[in-house]
């Protein structure tokens, strides 16, 4: 049996934000998807249910938390809504039942409504990133998989489906940057208007993604139309960044219903061989026969060339371990608590990977010290590397003051930040399937 107990304050719908039930037996969790991950070594995410929704509406999400130890601080659940191209469409942080009141043994069923922005293209290429963060430090809590291995800072729920909006919104949102002087955008075709745009960082290096969103309003069927993004040099010669249909080609103009508002997001990379300088960013719209329908300026972009090296420096220990057939750990030097890893790109890395360096406890568990970060303390993501490029990556190990004398194993590996999926490694000597051991750290 169970007894209804404490209720929280009323929410916007007039219902309590949370209700606490006291049960004499462990409740049966009916999660559609069961998981085996633990956050902060205190709260297990036992499962989740995720629904679908249309842009402009909400996506229902239910999380099933099992408390294994009372949280030492005020932890707040968060959900980030992203697409597979890493653009964040929205987020929600929901306190509900305060973590300060959580007790070991409790089960918390948390119902969340993730807002879906007006203008989101329909498709199943969205994902939710779920986790907890410390409200005092603002840091996301570490996530451990069912085997107790560190697996990043959040669980990624893939293949989330956003449905097509039923109609164009009554009030079409205004973009951050308006196209044209009249404040209502520019008409590309009689039934298609480019309202404006939203752009990210404007100073970029070679290989870095430039993100830009185009805001569209359609009032009728749109014939074949192509979007071209280009950078225009001071001498008016253009460099094409991409030719595409909306939503990375998944939602072409011809597939839109008659009345439509769509935010179309792109992340083209700055070409590796593009010289430094200031460029004009321009969108050129093309018709079905390749004719230019219009050119629209999106401001300026500054390209700062990167210094790349291809020579391998001397290392104390050669390692020759290749992760995911893409990145080789050539070798390393461990000088006291200063660790220098030397990487080489065997081929162009397929993503911005995270490097983990774990100093294990004396019993081999994780971790006496750990750092999970993109190379060069986050300043030089692997997505910017080119074939045969060499990158020197430094870490300062900080051990607890009361650490006992002895030898402590160091393991190094590479994983995909969003999913915590580790890259398999091919290496001789002391290694696992997805990590390699370095020489032990000796504490005297």
Phi and psi in degrees as a GROMACS rama.xvg file:
@    title "Ramachandran Plot"
@    xaxis  label "Phi"
@    yaxis  label "Psi"
@TYPE xy
-144.875  152.98  UNK-2
-120.549  134.42  UNK-3
-78.9861  128.329  UNK-4
-119.054  -122.076  UNK-5
-62.4619  139.366  UNK-6
-118.937  145.775  UNK-7
-85.5432  -179.103  UNK-8
-62.2157  158.511  UNK-9
-74.9818  139.864  UNK-10
-89.1956  -173.967  UNK-11
-59.6454  -26.9063  UNK-12
-87.8869  4.44187  UNK-13
84.9347  -2.47032  UNK-14
-98.4705  154.965  UNK-15
-60.8303  142.81  UNK-16
-63.4423  -33.0889  UNK-17
-152.194  156.339  UNK-18
-131.613  133.6  UNK-19
-101.891  125.915  UNK-20
-108.88  138.027  UNK-21
-103.069  123.829  UNK-22
-119.567  144.01  UNK-23
-83.9771  -14.0841  UNK-24
-137.682  159.727  UNK-25
-67.1249  126.307  UNK-26
-69.4274  153.111  UNK-27
-85.1345  124.856  UNK-28
-91.9187  125.581  UNK-29
-104.86  46.5725  UNK-30
-69.5844  137.861  UNK-31
-65.2089  -36.5665  UNK-32
-125.071  124.397  UNK-33
-94.1489  142.886  UNK-34
-129.382  166.643  UNK-35
-132.515  47.9553  UNK-36
-114.724  150.443  UNK-37
-125.646  138.426  UNK-38
-113.098  131.543  UNK-39
61.7273  19.9706  UNK-40
57.2405  21.8201  UNK-41
-137.154  -24.1007  UNK-42
-131.46  126.537  UNK-43
-100.621  130.872  UNK-44
-88.4703  102.324  UNK-45
-80.6864  -23.2303  UNK-46
174.534  -179.532  UNK-47
-157.468  156.359  UNK-48
-121.293  133.163  UNK-49
-131.279  133.463  UNK-50
-101.249  -152.26  UNK-51
-138.03  165.735  UNK-52
-161.756  165.612  UNK-53
-96.8919  156.751  UNK-54
-57.7105  141.104  UNK-55
88.5136  -7.01867  UNK-56
-113.201  -151.347  UNK-57
-129.73  150.006  UNK-58
-103.581  118.665  UNK-59
-75.2522  135.646  UNK-60
-141.493  128.015  UNK-61
-117.015  127.536  UNK-62
-112.074  138.805  UNK-63
-113.272  105.754  UNK-64
-101.897  139.156  UNK-65
-116.772  122.421  UNK-66
-88.3013  119.002  UNK-67
-100.087  -20.5266  UNK-68
-154.11  143.802  UNK-69
-60.8147  128.288  UNK-70
-60.047  138.144  UNK-71
-78.0794  -9.35125  UNK-72
-147.88  175.725  UNK-73
-76.2975  103.592  UNK-74
-97.776  140.704  UNK-75
-125.892  126.667  UNK-76
-69.119  143.344  UNK-77
-134.539  154.562  UNK-78
-136.176  126.907  UNK-79
-108.383  133.413  UNK-80
-104.63  116.859  UNK-81
-129.622  167.105  UNK-82
-107.532  175.247  UNK-83
-69.8278  -9.82717  UNK-84
-95.4524  12.7417  UNK-85
73.9525  15.9048  UNK-86
-85.7485  128.834  UNK-87
-89.1447  117.59  UNK-88
-88.636  -18.5461  UNK-89
175.883  173.055  UNK-90
-157.556  160.095  UNK-91
-144.608  138.331  UNK-92
-123.595  125.588  UNK-93
-130.914  118.823  UNK-94
-79.3303  -58.3774  UNK-95
58.1983  -114.089  UNK-96
-81.9551  109.469  UNK-97
-60.72  137.787  UNK-98
-62.6162  -24.7768  UNK-99
-62.195  -20.3267  UNK-100
-99.3128  -2.28765  UNK-101
-69.4857  141.144  UNK-102
-126.933  151.205  UNK-103
-56.8984  135.306  UNK-104
97.2526  -14.1349  UNK-105
-74.1174  150.46  UNK-106
-115.452  128.615  UNK-107
-116.511  118.961  UNK-108
-100.585  111.227  UNK-109
-110.759  118.301  UNK-110
-98.6749  124.903  UNK-111
-124.287  152.717  UNK-112
-121.623  109.534  UNK-113
-88.6062  117.019  UNK-114
-67.3221  136.581  UNK-115
-106.768  117.419  UNK-116
-59.8502  146.565  UNK-117
-58.8026  138.192  UNK-118
91.9342  -0.827967  UNK-119
-66.5109  127.981  UNK-120
-65.429  144.794  UNK-121
-73.0774  154.478  UNK-122
155.32  173.145  UNK-123
-111.161  26.0134  UNK-124
-99.6125  18.989  UNK-125
-94.8922  160.571  UNK-126
-146.778  153.309  UNK-127
-109.26  136.506  UNK-128
-112.38  117.81  UNK-129
-114.975  135.728  UNK-130
-168.75  -168.206  UNK-131
-125.746  144.856  UNK-132
-130.036  153.104  UNK-133
-81.9837  119.048  UNK-134
-66.9302  -21.0405  UNK-135
-82.8427  -46.7535  UNK-136
-93.5523  -14.3739  UNK-137
65.3658  13.3689  UNK-138
-89.0037  141.125  UNK-139
-76.3682  140.877  UNK-140
-77.7014  147.018  UNK-141
-66.6714  143.253  UNK-142
-111.356  136.373  UNK-143
-121.091  138.714  UNK-144
-79.787  -176.613  UNK-145
-60.4028  -23.5835  UNK-146
-90.6093  5.20016  UNK-147
82.4643  10.8993  UNK-148
-89.2784  143.712  UNK-149
-62.348  132.916  UNK-150
-136.944  37.3669  UNK-151
94.6461  -153.925  UNK-152
-124.102  3.03231  UNK-153
-163.743  155.034  UNK-154
-90.6707  131.597  UNK-155
-100.312  121.79  UNK-156
-99.1819  111.995  UNK-157
-92.6714  171.604  UNK-158
57.7108  39.5791  UNK-159
-76.8559  134.54  UNK-160
-103.813  124.669  UNK-161
-107.293  124.328  UNK-162
-83.0327  160.769  UNK-163
-70.0239  136.739  UNK-164
-60.9518  145.601  UNK-165
-68.5073  -31.6705  UNK-166
-157.909  172.341  UNK-167
-70.1361  139.925  UNK-168
-61.2634  148.908  UNK-169
-59.4199  -41.9352  UNK-170
-114.973  110.278  UNK-171
-74.2414  126.823  UNK-172
-60.4686  152.739  UNK-173
-92.213  134.818  UNK-174
-73.4822  158.728  UNK-175
-59.6735  -36.8902  UNK-176
-122.345  121.278  UNK-177
-89.9058  139.443  UNK-178
-88.545  138.536  UNK-179
84.6059  167.192  UNK-180
-93.0153  -12.5334  UNK-181
-91.6663  -2.74213  UNK-182
79.6825  0.822697  UNK-183
-118.677  16.5221  UNK-184
84.729  -173.527  UNK-185
-120.731  138.116  UNK-186
-84.9769  112.986  UNK-187
-82.7521  -39.9035  UNK-188
-135.472  166.727  UNK-189
-54.6275  -30.3817  UNK-190
-111.804  12.963  UNK-191
-137.491  123.729  UNK-192
-122.367  130.838  UNK-193
-89.0831  105.421  UNK-194
-72.9268  -40.189  UNK-195
168.936  -156.448  UNK-196
-155.758  169.114  UNK-197
-135.784  132.909  UNK-198
-131.305  151.388  UNK-199
-92.4355  -142.849  UNK-200
-53.3665  138.808  UNK-201
-106.986  -12.3743  UNK-202
-110.623  117.364  UNK-203
-134.631  159.509  UNK-204
-105.991  167.261  UNK-205
-58.5361  132.885  UNK-206
87.7994  -10.3011  UNK-207
-82.2412  142.577  UNK-208
-76.0309  137.757  UNK-209
-100.898  123.143  UNK-210
-108.752  137.484  UNK-211
-149.793  139.161  UNK-212
-118.193  131.44  UNK-213
-101.115  133.821  UNK-214
-104.981  118.755  UNK-215
-117.493  147.273  UNK-216
-131.036  125.397  UNK-217
-113.42  140.785  UNK-218
-122.397  11.7427  UNK-219
-172.813  179.447  UNK-220
-64.7581  132.703  UNK-221
-101.992  124.995  UNK-222
-71.4554  172.023  UNK-223
-51.0822  126.111  UNK-224
-143.952  140.23  UNK-225
-121.258  140.498  UNK-226
-99.7195  127.401  UNK-227
-121.255  124.067  UNK-228
-101.198  133.204  UNK-229
-145.165  153.918  UNK-230
-103.408  132.482  UNK-231
-107.989  121.929  UNK-232
-70.7942  163.684  UNK-233
-55.6284  -27.3145  UNK-234
-86.6828  11.9323  UNK-235
71.2416  13.6095  UNK-236
-87.0927  131.82  UNK-237
-94.0158  149.316  UNK-238
-117.929  115.932  UNK-239
-76.0452  126.25  UNK-240
-89.5282  -40.9057  UNK-241
-166.078  155.095  UNK-242
-119.137  126.376  UNK-243
-156.805  163.975  UNK-244
-96.1248  162.629  UNK-245
-55.3982  154.326  UNK-246
55.201  48.6012  UNK-247
56.2951  35.1258  UNK-248
87.5913  -3.15614  UNK-249
-87.1515  -14.158  UNK-250
-139.091  67.4794  UNK-251
-61.2873  155.194  UNK-252
-52.0123  -38.0264  UNK-253
-67.6763  -16.2182  UNK-254
-91.6549  -4.66883  UNK-255
-74.6838  139.584  UNK-256
-63.6195  167.466  UNK-257
-57.4249  -46.1795  UNK-258
-103.581  116.456  UNK-259
-151.115  141.935  UNK-260
-123.414  124.483  UNK-261
-135.985  132.37  UNK-262
-98.8318  118.991  UNK-263
-110.133  111.2  UNK-264
-103.984  137.9  UNK-265
-132.123  151.532  UNK-266
-136.379  64.0141  UNK-267
-69.7111  151.406  UNK-268
-90.5445  145.591  UNK-269
-68.1019  123.985  UNK-270
-54.1879  143.001  UNK-271
-64.8196  -29.2735  UNK-272
-98.9755  10.058  UNK-273
-76.798  129.174  UNK-274
-72.0466  156.047  UNK-275
-63.433  152.515  UNK-276
150.144  -177.838  UNK-277
-103.996  129.849  UNK-278
-123.995  154.922  UNK-279
-92.2608  127.809  UNK-280
-87.2646  129.532  UNK-281
-137.284  141.571  UNK-282
-106.859  126.946  UNK-283
-112.874  126.341  UNK-284
-99.3715  132.292  UNK-285
-117.882  145.215  UNK-286
-86.0998  -178.033  UNK-287
-62.2996  -23.3834  UNK-288
-101.519  12.8718  UNK-289
85.3662  4.31189  UNK-290
-74.8368  145.739  UNK-291
-78.6717  123.265  UNK-292
-90.413  -27.1421  UNK-293
174.533  155.777  UNK-294
-123.35  136.689  UNK-295
-136.446  125.001  UNK-296
-78.3704  138.233  UNK-297
-119.102  27.7249  UNK-298
88.6927  -167.887  UNK-299
-108.554  154.556  UNK-300
-130.136  131.951  UNK-301
-103.193  124.648  UNK-302
-103.272  122.916  UNK-303
-111.646  113.243  UNK-304
-61.7942  148.534  UNK-305
-102.99  145.131  UNK-306
-83.6514  119.337  UNK-307
-114.591  144.637  UNK-308
-119.651  150.449  UNK-309
-129.157  2.09012  UNK-310
-95.1098  144.462  UNK-311
-94.5212  120.178  UNK-312
-71.9495  166.953  UNK-313
-66.7804  140.233  UNK-314
-127.496  152.107  UNK-315
-71.9823  -36.0191  UNK-316
-131.444  124.216  UNK-317
-84.3547  140.635  UNK-318
-123.461  -42.5687  UNK-319
51.8843  58.3558  UNK-320
-114.921  127.728  UNK-321
-110.385  124.076  UNK-322
-100.862  125.869  UNK-323
57.9694  25.2688  UNK-324
58.4119  18.8415  UNK-325
-124.294  -41.0191  UNK-326
-124.336  127.035  UNK-327
-105.185  130.594  UNK-328
-84.6589  100.41  UNK-329
-67.6897  -41.5412  UNK-330
177.173  -173.447  UNK-331
-157.922  163.944  UNK-332
-132.825  124.78  UNK-333
-112.888  109.785  UNK-334
-117.423  98.1942  UNK-335
66.5332  -116.394  UNK-336
-105.449  8.80971  UNK-337
-99.564  119.828  UNK-338
-112.887  130.33  UNK-339
-122.559  113.634  UNK-340
-97.435  142.075  UNK-341
-118.364  117.421  UNK-342
-107.879  155.011  UNK-343
-137.77  135.351  UNK-344
-81.1106  109.926  UNK-345
-69.0553  -40.139  UNK-346
-142.683  174.484  UNK-347
-63.6718  118.645  UNK-348
-58.0202  140.107  UNK-349
-82.4729  -9.90818  UNK-350
-158.461  174.921  UNK-351
-87.2838  96.2167  UNK-352
-84.309  155.562  UNK-353
-102.87  136.6  UNK-354
-96.1433  135.188  UNK-355
-114.976  136.372  UNK-356
-123.615  114.65  UNK-357
-117.982  124.574  UNK-358
-95.3793  113.903  UNK-359
-80.0918  155.913  UNK-360
-66.1691  169.632  UNK-361
-58.716  -29.2557  UNK-362
-90.0132  6.78223  UNK-363
89.5024  0.000501107  UNK-364
-86.584  163.329  UNK-365
-94.7639  135.391  UNK-366
-150.696  142.388  UNK-367
-73.1133  -37.3532  UNK-368
-153.324  146.344  UNK-369
-151.904  151.613  UNK-370
-143.554  130.79  UNK-371
-123.333  111.797  UNK-372
-157.339  153.809  UNK-373
-68.4324  157.875  UNK-374
-54.4141  152.538  UNK-375
53.2617  48.6112  UNK-376
54.1413  40.7509  UNK-377
86.8739  -3.29397  UNK-378
-88.7256  -13.0578  UNK-379
-138.582  78.1843  UNK-380
-58.5682  150.249  UNK-381
-63.2325  -24.5136  UNK-382
-63.2386  -14.6202  UNK-383
-93.1462  -7.54266  UNK-384
-75.8901  150.617  UNK-385
-115.904  166.919  UNK-386
-56.343  133.091  UNK-387
73.8477  2.29844  UNK-388
-68.5716  143.048  UNK-389
-110.625  131.527  UNK-390
-127.68  126.075  UNK-391
-95.0411  128.715  UNK-392
-128.785  114.586  UNK-393
-109.776  144.465  UNK-394
-134.627  138.202  UNK-395
-105.955  107.817  UNK-396
-78.0657  133.012  UNK-397
-122.097  112.214  UNK-398
-96.1073  153.58  UNK-399
-59.4896  149.684  UNK-400
-63.8774  -30.5716  UNK-401
-95.4549  19.6165  UNK-402
-66.1949  135.981  UNK-403
-77.0328  153.189  UNK-404
-63.5826  147.494  UNK-405
149.955  -170.831  UNK-406
-106.885  135.531  UNK-407
-125.75  125.409  UNK-408
-69.8298  141.855  UNK-409
-115.596  129.474  UNK-410
-121.727  144.42  UNK-411
-131.118  139.432  UNK-412
-158.137  -177.412  UNK-413
-134.883  137.012  UNK-414
-144.105  166.198  UNK-415
-83.9635  121.186  UNK-416
-55.4835  -44.5988  UNK-417
-69.141  -37.1212  UNK-418
-106.478  -11.2546  UNK-419
62.5108  18.9667  UNK-420
-77.1934  119.597  UNK-421
-78.9614  147.016  UNK-422
-81.7709  135.496  UNK-423
-66.0457  150.656  UNK-424
-121.804  141.227  UNK-425
-112.19  115.312  UNK-426
-154.461  148.785  UNK-427
-88.442  157.068  UNK-428
85.4759  -151.646  UNK-429
-79.6804  104.623  UNK-430
-159.139  158.906  UNK-431
-104.039  -164.297  UNK-432
-70.3598  -30.3389  UNK-433
-136.849  24.7021  UNK-434
-158.762  162.679  UNK-435
-126.101  150.108  UNK-436
-91.9263  140.038  UNK-437
-95.8455  179.587  UNK-438
-63.8196  144.496  UNK-439
-61.5866  150.534  UNK-440
-83.9464  123.968  UNK-441
-99.4526  122.291  UNK-442
-109.679  123.282  UNK-443
